[in-house]
Amino acid sequence: MATKSATNVDQQVGARIRARRQALQISQMALGDSLGVTFQQVQKYEKGTNRVSSSRLAQSPDRNS
């Protein structure tokens, strides 16, 4: 079985997550807590190692923006 690698889209989505998180000045741990995942999972999302589902993207700790 072939191993899956991060696609360009996964990396772009991860970069946008990281940029938004940094703009909001929240840590990976705080974002993970608000989404119900570990900070390691947030790191994987930001790196593009793990894909982020559309339902996960719809969950936002910043509901007022």
CHARMM internal coordinates of N, CA and C (Angstrom, degrees):
IC EDIT
DIST 1 N 1 CA 1.4437
DIST 1 CA 1 C 1.5327
ANGL 1 N 1 CA 1 C 108.49
DIST 1 C 2 N 1.2979
ANGL 1 CA 1 C 2 N 115.98
DIHE 1 N 1 CA 1 C 2 N 132.77
DIST 2 N 2 CA 1.4629
ANGL 1 C 2 N 2 CA 121.16
DIHE 1 CA 1 C 2 N 2 CA -179.52
DIST 2 CA 2 C 1.5281
ANGL 2 N 2 CA 2 C 110.02
DIHE 1 C 2 N 2 CA 2 C -76.44
DIST 2 C 3 N 1.3159
ANGL 2 CA 2 C 3 N 115.21
DIHE 2 N 2 CA 2 C 3 N 144.54
DIST 3 N 3 CA 1.4630
ANGL 2 C 3 N 3 CA 118.77
DIHE 2 CA 2 C 3 N 3 CA 177.47
DIST 3 CA 3 C 1.5232
ANGL 3 N 3 CA 3 C 109.00
DIHE 2 C 3 N 3 CA 3 C -82.17
DIST 3 C 4 N 1.3032
ANGL 3 CA 3 C 4 N 116.10
DIHE 3 N 3 CA 3 C 4 N 145.32
DIST 4 N 4 CA 1.4608
ANGL 3 C 4 N 4 CA 121.34
DIHE 3 CA 3 C 4 N 4 CA 179.52
DIST 4 CA 4 C 1.5174
ANGL 4 N 4 CA 4 C 108.55
DIHE 3 C 4 N 4 CA 4 C -90.90
DIST 4 C 5 N 1.3059
ANGL 4 CA 4 C 5 N 115.45
DIHE 4 N 4 CA 4 C 5 N 138.21
DIST 5 N 5 CA 1.4541
ANGL 4 C 5 N 5 CA 119.53
DIHE 4 CA 4 C 5 N 5 CA 176.95
DIST 5 CA 5 C 1.5253
ANGL 5 N 5 CA 5 C 108.69
DIHE 4 C 5 N 5 CA 5 C -117.10
DIST 5 C 6 N 1.2902
ANGL 5 CA 5 C 6 N 114.72
DIHE 5 N 5 CA 5 C 6 N 164.72
DIST 6 N 6 CA 1.4578
ANGL 5 C 6 N 6 CA 120.29
DIHE 5 CA 5 C 6 N 6 CA -179.39
DIST 6 CA 6 C 1.5253
ANGL 6 N 6 CA 6 C 109.29
DIHE 5 C 6 N 6 CA 6 C -65.15
DIST 6 C 7 N 1.3036
ANGL 6 CA 6 C 7 N 115.73
DIHE 6 N 6 CA 6 C 7 N 134.67
DIST 7 N 7 CA 1.4590
ANGL 6 C 7 N 7 CA 119.37
DIHE 6 CA 6 C 7 N 7 CA 175.97
DIST 7 CA 7 C 1.5233
ANGL 7 N 7 CA 7 C 108.95
DIHE 6 C 7 N 7 CA 7 C -89.86
DIST 7 C 8 N 1.3059
ANGL 7 CA 7 C 8 N 114.54
DIHE 7 N 7 CA 7 C 8 N 168.49
DIST 8 N 8 CA 1.4499
ANGL 7 C 8 N 8 CA 120.24
DIHE 7 CA 7 C 8 N 8 CA 178.94
DIST 8 CA 8 C 1.5330
ANGL 8 N 8 CA 8 C 110.57
DIHE 7 C 8 N 8 CA 8 C -59.54
DIST 8 C 9 N 1.3230
ANGL 8 CA 8 C 9 N 116.91
DIHE 8 N 8 CA 8 C 9 N -38.71
DIST 9 N 9 CA 1.4674
ANGL 8 C 9 N 9 CA 120.87
DIHE 8 CA 8 C 9 N 9 CA 179.89
DIST 9 CA 9 C 1.5309
ANGL 9 N 9 CA 9 C 110.39
DIHE 8 C 9 N 9 CA 9 C -65.67
DIST 9 C 10 N 1.3350
ANGL 9 CA 9 C 10 N 116.80
DIHE 9 N 9 CA 9 C 10 N -43.45
DIST 10 N 10 CA 1.4672
ANGL 9 C 10 N 10 CA 120.71
DIHE 9 CA 9 C 10 N 10 CA 178.34
DIST 10 CA 10 C 1.5202
ANGL 10 N 10 CA 10 C 110.68
DIHE 9 C 10 N 10 CA 10 C -59.02
DIST 10 C 11 N 1.3278
ANGL 10 CA 10 C 11 N 116.46
DIHE 10 N 10 CA 10 C 11 N -40.91
DIST 11 N 11 CA 1.4585
ANGL 10 C 11 N 11 CA 120.69
DIHE 10 CA 10 C 11 N 11 CA 179.64
DIST 11 CA 11 C 1.5253
ANGL 11 N 11 CA 11 C 111.48
DIHE 10 C 11 N 11 CA 11 C -68.60
DIST 11 C 12 N 1.3232
ANGL 11 CA 11 C 12 N 117.05
DIHE 11 N 11 CA 11 C 12 N -38.57
DIST 12 N 12 CA 1.4674
ANGL 11 C 12 N 12 CA 120.37
DIHE 11 CA 11 C 12 N 12 CA 178.64
DIST 12 CA 12 C 1.5270
ANGL 12 N 12 CA 12 C 111.23
DIHE 11 C 12 N 12 CA 12 C -66.66
DIST 12 C 13 N 1.3212
ANGL 12 CA 12 C 13 N 116.83
DIHE 12 N 12 CA 12 C 13 N -42.69
DIST 13 N 13 CA 1.4641
ANGL 12 C 13 N 13 CA 120.63
DIHE 12 CA 12 C 13 N 13 CA 177.49
DIST 13 CA 13 C 1.5226
ANGL 13 N 13 CA 13 C 109.82
DIHE 12 C 13 N 13 CA 13 C -61.92
DIST 13 C 14 N 1.3319
ANGL 13 CA 13 C 14 N 116.55
DIHE 13 N 13 CA 13 C 14 N -44.65
DIST 14 N 14 CA 1.4565
ANGL 13 C 14 N 14 CA 120.96
DIHE 13 CA 13 C 14 N 14 CA 178.33
DIST 14 CA 14 C 1.5180
ANGL 14 N 14 CA 14 C 112.52
DIHE 13 C 14 N 14 CA 14 C -60.13
DIST 14 C 15 N 1.3161
ANGL 14 CA 14 C 15 N 116.73
DIHE 14 N 14 CA 14 C 15 N -40.69
DIST 15 N 15 CA 1.4667
ANGL 14 C 15 N 15 CA 120.93
DIHE 14 CA 14 C 15 N 15 CA 178.85
DIST 15 CA 15 C 1.5274
ANGL 15 N 15 CA 15 C 110.81
DIHE 14 C 15 N 15 CA 15 C -64.14
DIST 15 C 16 N 1.3185
ANGL 15 CA 15 C 16 N 116.88
DIHE 15 N 15 CA 15 C 16 N -37.62
DIST 16 N 16 CA 1.4734
ANGL 15 C 16 N 16 CA 120.03
DIHE 15 CA 15 C 16 N 16 CA 178.84
DIST 16 CA 16 C 1.5220
ANGL 16 N 16 CA 16 C 111.18
DIHE 15 C 16 N 16 CA 16 C -70.22
DIST 16 C 17 N 1.3297
ANGL 16 CA 16 C 17 N 116.61
DIHE 16 N 16 CA 16 C 17 N -37.14
DIST 17 N 17 CA 1.4711
ANGL 16 C 17 N 17 CA 120.06
DIHE 16 CA 16 C 17 N 17 CA 176.52
DIST 17 CA 17 C 1.5269
ANGL 17 N 17 CA 17 C 109.24
DIHE 16 C 17 N 17 CA 17 C -61.86
DIST 17 C 18 N 1.3215
ANGL 17 CA 17 C 18 N 115.82
DIHE 17 N 17 CA 17 C 18 N -47.16
DIST 18 N 18 CA 1.4717
ANGL 17 C 18 N 18 CA 120.47
DIHE 17 CA 17 C 18 N 18 CA -179.56
DIST 18 CA 18 C 1.5284
ANGL 18 N 18 CA 18 C 111.25
DIHE 17 C 18 N 18 CA 18 C -61.80
DIST 18 C 19 N 1.3246
ANGL 18 CA 18 C 19 N 116.78
DIHE 18 N 18 CA 18 C 19 N -45.17
DIST 19 N 19 CA 1.4675
ANGL 18 C 19 N 19 CA 120.56
DIHE 18 CA 18 C 19 N 19 CA -179.31
DIST 19 CA 19 C 1.5274
ANGL 19 N 19 CA 19 C 110.89
DIHE 18 C 19 N 19 CA 19 C -61.90
DIST 19 C 20 N 1.3182
ANGL 19 CA 19 C 20 N 117.10
DIHE 19 N 19 CA 19 C 20 N -42.05
DIST 20 N 20 CA 1.4691
ANGL 19 C 20 N 20 CA 121.08
DIHE 19 CA 19 C 20 N 20 CA -179.94
DIST 20 CA 20 C 1.5273
ANGL 20 N 20 CA 20 C 110.30
DIHE 19 C 20 N 20 CA 20 C -67.29
DIST 20 C 21 N 1.3253
ANGL 20 CA 20 C 21 N 116.07
DIHE 20 N 20 CA 20 C 21 N -42.72
DIST 21 N 21 CA 1.4702
ANGL 20 C 21 N 21 CA 120.31
DIHE 20 CA 20 C 21 N 21 CA 179.10
DIST 21 CA 21 C 1.5246
ANGL 21 N 21 CA 21 C 110.23
DIHE 20 C 21 N 21 CA 21 C -60.68
DIST 21 C 22 N 1.3138
ANGL 21 CA 21 C 22 N 116.28
DIHE 21 N 21 CA 21 C 22 N -43.99
DIST 22 N 22 CA 1.4555
ANGL 21 C 22 N 22 CA 120.09
DIHE 21 CA 21 C 22 N 22 CA 179.66
DIST 22 CA 22 C 1.5277
ANGL 22 N 22 CA 22 C 111.46
DIHE 21 C 22 N 22 CA 22 C -67.61
DIST 22 C 23 N 1.3324
ANGL 22 CA 22 C 23 N 117.53
DIHE 22 N 22 CA 22 C 23 N -37.21
DIST 23 N 23 CA 1.4631
ANGL 22 C 23 N 23 CA 120.92
DIHE 22 CA 22 C 23 N 23 CA 177.97
DIST 23 CA 23 C 1.5274
ANGL 23 N 23 CA 23 C 110.74
DIHE 22 C 23 N 23 CA 23 C -63.09
DIST 23 C 24 N 1.3303
ANGL 23 CA 23 C 24 N 115.96
DIHE 23 N 23 CA 23 C 24 N -34.98
DIST 24 N 24 CA 1.4664
ANGL 23 C 24 N 24 CA 120.99
DIHE 23 CA 23 C 24 N 24 CA 178.69
DIST 24 CA 24 C 1.5249
ANGL 24 N 24 CA 24 C 111.77
DIHE 23 C 24 N 24 CA 24 C -82.55
DIST 24 C 25 N 1.3303
ANGL 24 CA 24 C 25 N 115.70
DIHE 24 N 24 CA 24 C 25 N -5.90
DIST 25 N 25 CA 1.4591
ANGL 24 C 25 N 25 CA 123.04
DIHE 24 CA 24 C 25 N 25 CA 179.80
DIST 25 CA 25 C 1.5262
ANGL 25 N 25 CA 25 C 112.47
DIHE 24 C 25 N 25 CA 25 C 55.86
DIST 25 C 26 N 1.3409
ANGL 25 CA 25 C 26 N 115.10
DIHE 25 N 25 CA 25 C 26 N 49.69
DIST 26 N 26 CA 1.4537
ANGL 25 C 26 N 26 CA 119.87
DIHE 25 CA 25 C 26 N 26 CA 175.21
DIST 26 CA 26 C 1.5289
ANGL 26 N 26 CA 26 C 108.57
DIHE 25 C 26 N 26 CA 26 C -120.29
DIST 26 C 27 N 1.3032
ANGL 26 CA 26 C 27 N 115.80
DIHE 26 N 26 CA 26 C 27 N 150.41
DIST 27 N 27 CA 1.4585
ANGL 26 C 27 N 27 CA 121.25
DIHE 26 CA 26 C 27 N 27 CA -178.51
DIST 27 CA 27 C 1.5264
ANGL 27 N 27 CA 27 C 110.52
DIHE 26 C 27 N 27 CA 27 C -80.15
DIST 27 C 28 N 1.3223
ANGL 27 CA 27 C 28 N 114.34
DIHE 27 N 27 CA 27 C 28 N 165.15
DIST 28 N 28 CA 1.4649
ANGL 27 C 28 N 28 CA 119.17
DIHE 27 CA 27 C 28 N 28 CA 175.06
DIST 28 CA 28 C 1.5214
ANGL 28 N 28 CA 28 C 109.84
DIHE 27 C 28 N 28 CA 28 C -62.11
DIST 28 C 29 N 1.3151
ANGL 28 CA 28 C 29 N 116.49
DIHE 28 N 28 CA 28 C 29 N -36.08
DIST 29 N 29 CA 1.4608
ANGL 28 C 29 N 29 CA 120.17
DIHE 28 CA 28 C 29 N 29 CA 179.48
DIST 29 CA 29 C 1.5295
ANGL 29 N 29 CA 29 C 110.96
DIHE 28 C 29 N 29 CA 29 C -65.19
DIST 29 C 30 N 1.3269
ANGL 29 CA 29 C 30 N 117.13
DIHE 29 N 29 CA 29 C 30 N -43.67
DIST 30 N 30 CA 1.4707
ANGL 29 C 30 N 30 CA 120.66
DIHE 29 CA 29 C 30 N 30 CA 179.87
DIST 30 CA 30 C 1.5281
ANGL 30 N 30 CA 30 C 110.49
DIHE 29 C 30 N 30 CA 30 C -64.68
DIST 30 C 31 N 1.3218
ANGL 30 CA 30 C 31 N 117.18
DIHE 30 N 30 CA 30 C 31 N -41.55
DIST 31 N 31 CA 1.4647
ANGL 30 C 31 N 31 CA 120.38
DIHE 30 CA 30 C 31 N 31 CA 178.22
DIST 31 CA 31 C 1.5222
ANGL 31 N 31 CA 31 C 110.20
DIHE 30 C 31 N 31 CA 31 C -64.37
DIST 31 C 32 N 1.3295
ANGL 31 CA 31 C 32 N 115.79
DIHE 31 N 31 CA 31 C 32 N -44.98
DIST 32 N 32 CA 1.4643
ANGL 31 C 32 N 32 CA 119.69
DIHE 31 CA 31 C 32 N 32 CA 178.49
DIST 32 CA 32 C 1.5165
ANGL 32 N 32 CA 32 C 112.16
DIHE 31 C 32 N 32 CA 32 C -59.75
DIST 32 C 33 N 1.3384
ANGL 32 CA 32 C 33 N 116.55
DIHE 32 N 32 CA 32 C 33 N -43.44
DIST 33 N 33 CA 1.4712
ANGL 32 C 33 N 33 CA 120.45
DIHE 32 CA 32 C 33 N 33 CA 178.72
DIST 33 CA 33 C 1.5263
ANGL 33 N 33 CA 33 C 111.26
DIHE 32 C 33 N 33 CA 33 C -60.36
DIST 33 C 34 N 1.3293
ANGL 33 CA 33 C 34 N 116.44
DIHE 33 N 33 CA 33 C 34 N -42.41
DIST 34 N 34 CA 1.4614
ANGL 33 C 34 N 34 CA 119.36
DIHE 33 CA 33 C 34 N 34 CA -177.74
DIST 34 CA 34 C 1.5285
ANGL 34 N 34 CA 34 C 112.17
DIHE 33 C 34 N 34 CA 34 C -70.34
DIST 34 C 35 N 1.3367
ANGL 34 CA 34 C 35 N 116.84
DIHE 34 N 34 CA 34 C 35 N -25.51
DIST 35 N 35 CA 1.4613
ANGL 34 C 35 N 35 CA 120.81
DIHE 34 CA 34 C 35 N 35 CA 179.37
DIST 35 CA 35 C 1.5203
ANGL 35 N 35 CA 35 C 113.33
DIHE 34 C 35 N 35 CA 35 C -95.75
DIST 35 C 36 N 1.3426
ANGL 35 CA 35 C 36 N 115.90
DIHE 35 N 35 CA 35 C 36 N -10.93
DIST 36 N 36 CA 1.4584
ANGL 35 C 36 N 36 CA 119.48
DIHE 35 CA 35 C 36 N 36 CA -179.40
DIST 36 CA 36 C 1.5192
ANGL 36 N 36 CA 36 C 113.35
DIHE 35 C 36 N 36 CA 36 C 81.30
DIST 36 C 37 N 1.3449
ANGL 36 CA 36 C 37 N 116.22
DIHE 36 N 36 CA 36 C 37 N 27.42
DIST 37 N 37 CA 1.4612
ANGL 36 C 37 N 37 CA 120.87
DIHE 36 CA 36 C 37 N 37 CA 175.93
DIST 37 CA 37 C 1.5235
ANGL 37 N 37 CA 37 C 108.02
DIHE 36 C 37 N 37 CA 37 C -128.23
DIST 37 C 38 N 1.3263
ANGL 37 CA 37 C 38 N 116.64
DIHE 37 N 37 CA 37 C 38 N 168.31
DIST 38 N 38 CA 1.4568
ANGL 37 C 38 N 38 CA 120.67
DIHE 37 CA 37 C 38 N 38 CA 179.38
DIST 38 CA 38 C 1.5274
ANGL 38 N 38 CA 38 C 110.39
DIHE 37 C 38 N 38 CA 38 C -80.42
DIST 38 C 39 N 1.3285
ANGL 38 CA 38 C 39 N 115.75
DIHE 38 N 38 CA 38 C 39 N 161.99
DIST 39 N 39 CA 1.4563
ANGL 38 C 39 N 39 CA 118.90
DIHE 38 CA 38 C 39 N 39 CA 177.55
DIST 39 CA 39 C 1.5242
ANGL 39 N 39 CA 39 C 110.59
DIHE 38 C 39 N 39 CA 39 C -65.36
DIST 39 C 40 N 1.3431
ANGL 39 CA 39 C 40 N 117.12
DIHE 39 N 39 CA 39 C 40 N -27.68
DIST 40 N 40 CA 1.4586
ANGL 39 C 40 N 40 CA 120.08
DIHE 39 CA 39 C 40 N 40 CA 176.80
DIST 40 CA 40 C 1.5313
ANGL 40 N 40 CA 40 C 110.58
DIHE 39 C 40 N 40 CA 40 C -63.83
DIST 40 C 41 N 1.3410
ANGL 40 CA 40 C 41 N 114.85
DIHE 40 N 40 CA 40 C 41 N -38.34
DIST 41 N 41 CA 1.4645
ANGL 40 C 41 N 41 CA 118.91
DIHE 40 CA 40 C 41 N 41 CA 178.17
DIST 41 CA 41 C 1.5248
ANGL 41 N 41 CA 41 C 109.85
DIHE 40 C 41 N 41 CA 41 C -65.91
DIST 41 C 42 N 1.3280
ANGL 41 CA 41 C 42 N 117.71
DIHE 41 N 41 CA 41 C 42 N -39.95
DIST 42 N 42 CA 1.4667
ANGL 41 C 42 N 42 CA 121.33
DIHE 41 CA 41 C 42 N 42 CA 176.80
DIST 42 CA 42 C 1.5259
ANGL 42 N 42 CA 42 C 108.98
DIHE 41 C 42 N 42 CA 42 C -60.37
DIST 42 C 43 N 1.3249
ANGL 42 CA 42 C 43 N 117.60
DIHE 42 N 42 CA 42 C 43 N -42.38
DIST 43 N 43 CA 1.4683
ANGL 42 C 43 N 43 CA 121.02
DIHE 42 CA 42 C 43 N 43 CA 177.79
DIST 43 CA 43 C 1.5295
ANGL 43 N 43 CA 43 C 110.76
DIHE 42 C 43 N 43 CA 43 C -59.11
DIST 43 C 44 N 1.3164
ANGL 43 CA 43 C 44 N 116.46
DIHE 43 N 43 CA 43 C 44 N -42.47
DIST 44 N 44 CA 1.4620
ANGL 43 C 44 N 44 CA 120.60
DIHE 43 CA 43 C 44 N 44 CA 179.95
DIST 44 CA 44 C 1.5221
ANGL 44 N 44 CA 44 C 110.96
DIHE 43 C 44 N 44 CA 44 C -66.43
DIST 44 C 45 N 1.3264
ANGL 44 CA 44 C 45 N 117.15
DIHE 44 N 44 CA 44 C 45 N -39.91
DIST 45 N 45 CA 1.4671
ANGL 44 C 45 N 45 CA 120.37
DIHE 44 CA 44 C 45 N 45 CA 176.04
DIST 45 CA 45 C 1.5217
ANGL 45 N 45 CA 45 C 110.09
DIHE 44 C 45 N 45 CA 45 C -60.52
DIST 45 C 46 N 1.3305
ANGL 45 CA 45 C 46 N 116.71
DIHE 45 N 45 CA 45 C 46 N -47.72
DIST 46 N 46 CA 1.4630
ANGL 45 C 46 N 46 CA 121.22
DIHE 45 CA 45 C 46 N 46 CA -176.52
DIST 46 CA 46 C 1.5219
ANGL 46 N 46 CA 46 C 111.72
DIHE 45 C 46 N 46 CA 46 C -65.44
DIST 46 C 47 N 1.3021
ANGL 46 CA 46 C 47 N 116.99
DIHE 46 N 46 CA 46 C 47 N -33.34
DIST 47 N 47 CA 1.4607
ANGL 46 C 47 N 47 CA 122.05
DIHE 46 CA 46 C 47 N 47 CA -179.85
DIST 47 CA 47 C 1.5269
ANGL 47 N 47 CA 47 C 111.40
DIHE 46 C 47 N 47 CA 47 C -78.65
DIST 47 C 48 N 1.3214
ANGL 47 CA 47 C 48 N 116.71
DIHE 47 N 47 CA 47 C 48 N -20.69
DIST 48 N 48 CA 1.4547
ANGL 47 C 48 N 48 CA 120.86
DIHE 47 CA 47 C 48 N 48 CA -176.70
DIST 48 CA 48 C 1.5033
ANGL 48 N 48 CA 48 C 112.34
DIHE 47 C 48 N 48 CA 48 C 88.50
DIST 48 C 49 N 1.3487
ANGL 48 CA 48 C 49 N 117.08
DIHE 48 N 48 CA 48 C 49 N 6.69
DIST 49 N 49 CA 1.4639
ANGL 48 C 49 N 49 CA 121.41
DIHE 48 CA 48 C 49 N 49 CA 179.60
DIST 49 CA 49 C 1.5213
ANGL 49 N 49 CA 49 C 110.63
DIHE 48 C 49 N 49 CA 49 C -67.42
DIST 49 C 50 N 1.3216
ANGL 49 CA 49 C 50 N 116.32
DIHE 49 N 49 CA 49 C 50 N -42.73
DIST 50 N 50 CA 1.4673
ANGL 49 C 50 N 50 CA 122.02
DIHE 49 CA 49 C 50 N 50 CA 176.35
DIST 50 CA 50 C 1.5187
ANGL 50 N 50 CA 50 C 108.71
DIHE 49 C 50 N 50 CA 50 C -111.87
DIST 50 C 51 N 1.3132
ANGL 50 CA 50 C 51 N 114.81
DIHE 50 N 50 CA 50 C 51 N 141.65
DIST 51 N 51 CA 1.4596
ANGL 50 C 51 N 51 CA 119.79
DIHE 50 CA 50 C 51 N 51 CA 177.99
DIST 51 CA 51 C 1.5239
ANGL 51 N 51 CA 51 C 109.81
DIHE 50 C 51 N 51 CA 51 C -78.04
DIST 51 C 52 N 1.3148
ANGL 51 CA 51 C 52 N 114.65
DIHE 51 N 51 CA 51 C 52 N 149.38
DIST 52 N 52 CA 1.4552
ANGL 51 C 52 N 52 CA 121.08
DIHE 51 CA 51 C 52 N 52 CA 177.77
DIST 52 CA 52 C 1.5178
ANGL 52 N 52 CA 52 C 107.14
DIHE 51 C 52 N 52 CA 52 C -104.01
DIST 52 C 53 N 1.3248
ANGL 52 CA 52 C 53 N 116.81
DIHE 52 N 52 CA 52 C 53 N 126.73
DIST 53 N 53 CA 1.4622
ANGL 52 C 53 N 53 CA 119.82
DIHE 52 CA 52 C 53 N 53 CA 179.54
DIST 53 CA 53 C 1.5198
ANGL 53 N 53 CA 53 C 110.12
DIHE 52 C 53 N 53 CA 53 C -73.30
DIST 53 C 54 N 1.3105
ANGL 53 CA 53 C 54 N 115.96
DIHE 53 N 53 CA 53 C 54 N 157.35
DIST 54 N 54 CA 1.4649
ANGL 53 C 54 N 54 CA 119.95
DIHE 53 CA 53 C 54 N 54 CA 179.67
DIST 54 CA 54 C 1.5213
ANGL 54 N 54 CA 54 C 111.33
DIHE 53 C 54 N 54 CA 54 C -63.84
DIST 54 C 55 N 1.3262
ANGL 54 CA 54 C 55 N 117.60
DIHE 54 N 54 CA 54 C 55 N -33.88
DIST 55 N 55 CA 1.4613
ANGL 54 C 55 N 55 CA 119.52
DIHE 54 CA 54 C 55 N 55 CA 178.51
DIST 55 CA 55 C 1.5237
ANGL 55 N 55 CA 55 C 110.83
DIHE 54 C 55 N 55 CA 55 C -68.36
DIST 55 C 56 N 1.3308
ANGL 55 CA 55 C 56 N 117.11
DIHE 55 N 55 CA 55 C 56 N -34.49
DIST 56 N 56 CA 1.4652
ANGL 55 C 56 N 56 CA 120.87
DIHE 55 CA 55 C 56 N 56 CA 177.20
DIST 56 CA 56 C 1.5309
ANGL 56 N 56 CA 56 C 109.58
DIHE 55 C 56 N 56 CA 56 C -68.47
DIST 56 C 57 N 1.3247
ANGL 56 CA 56 C 57 N 117.13
DIHE 56 N 56 CA 56 C 57 N -38.31
DIST 57 N 57 CA 1.4628
ANGL 56 C 57 N 57 CA 120.49
DIHE 56 CA 56 C 57 N 57 CA 178.14
DIST 57 CA 57 C 1.5238
ANGL 57 N 57 CA 57 C 111.54
DIHE 56 C 57 N 57 CA 57 C -64.83
DIST 57 C 58 N 1.3219
ANGL 57 CA 57 C 58 N 116.45
DIHE 57 N 57 CA 57 C 58 N -32.03
DIST 58 N 58 CA 1.4616
ANGL 57 C 58 N 58 CA 120.10
DIHE 57 CA 57 C 58 N 58 CA -179.74
DIST 58 CA 58 C 1.5194
ANGL 58 N 58 CA 58 C 111.97
DIHE 57 C 58 N 58 CA 58 C -70.92
DIST 58 C 59 N 1.3433
ANGL 58 CA 58 C 59 N 117.21
DIHE 58 N 58 CA 58 C 59 N -23.23
DIST 59 N 59 CA 1.4616
ANGL 58 C 59 N 59 CA 120.85
DIHE 58 CA 58 C 59 N 59 CA 175.84
DIST 59 CA 59 C 1.5092
ANGL 59 N 59 CA 59 C 107.41
DIHE 58 C 59 N 59 CA 59 C -76.93
DIST 59 C 60 N 1.3186
ANGL 59 CA 59 C 60 N 116.54
DIHE 59 N 59 CA 59 C 60 N 125.27
DIST 60 N 60 CA 1.4494
ANGL 59 C 60 N 60 CA 118.82
DIHE 59 CA 59 C 60 N 60 CA -177.82
DIST 60 CA 60 C 1.5153
ANGL 60 N 60 CA 60 C 110.87
DIHE 59 C 60 N 60 CA 60 C -134.37
DIST 60 C 61 N 1.3436
ANGL 60 CA 60 C 61 N 116.97
DIHE 60 N 60 CA 60 C 61 N 132.05
DIST 61 N 61 CA 1.4522
ANGL 60 C 61 N 61 CA 119.03
DIHE 60 CA 60 C 61 N 61 CA 175.31
DIST 61 CA 61 C 1.5199
ANGL 61 N 61 CA 61 C 111.25
DIHE 60 C 61 N 61 CA 61 C -73.32
DIST 61 C 62 N 1.3307
ANGL 61 CA 61 C 62 N 116.30
DIHE 61 N 61 CA 61 C 62 N -12.38
DIST 62 N 62 CA 1.4569
ANGL 61 C 62 N 62 CA 122.58
DIHE 61 CA 61 C 62 N 62 CA -177.51
DIST 62 CA 62 C 1.5323
ANGL 62 N 62 CA 62 C 108.46
DIHE 61 C 62 N 62 CA 62 C -109.55
DIST 62 C 63 N 1.2960
ANGL 62 CA 62 C 63 N 117.16
DIHE 62 N 62 CA 62 C 63 N 70.50
DIST 63 N 63 CA 1.4638
ANGL 62 C 63 N 63 CA 122.31
DIHE 62 CA 62 C 63 N 63 CA -174.27
DIST 63 CA 63 C 1.5233
ANGL 63 N 63 CA 63 C 113.53
DIHE 62 C 63 N 63 CA 63 C -73.20
DIST 63 C 64 N 1.3259
ANGL 63 CA 63 C 64 N 118.32
DIHE 63 N 63 CA 63 C 64 N -14.74
DIST 64 N 64 CA 1.4541
ANGL 63 C 64 N 64 CA 121.22
DIHE 63 CA 63 C 64 N 64 CA -175.55
DIST 64 CA 64 C 1.5151
ANGL 64 N 64 CA 64 C 113.36
DIHE 63 C 64 N 64 CA 64 C -89.12
DIST 64 C 65 N 1.3322
ANGL 64 CA 64 C 65 N 119.15
DIHE 64 N 64 CA 64 C 65 N -6.75
DIST 65 N 65 CA 1.4723
ANGL 64 C 65 N 65 CA 121.16
DIHE 64 CA 64 C 65 N 65 CA -178.05
DIST 65 CA 65 C 1.4979
ANGL 65 N 65 CA 65 C 111.58
DIHE 64 C 65 N 65 CA 65 C -93.77
END
COOR INIT
IC SEED 1 N 1 CA 1 C
IC BUILD
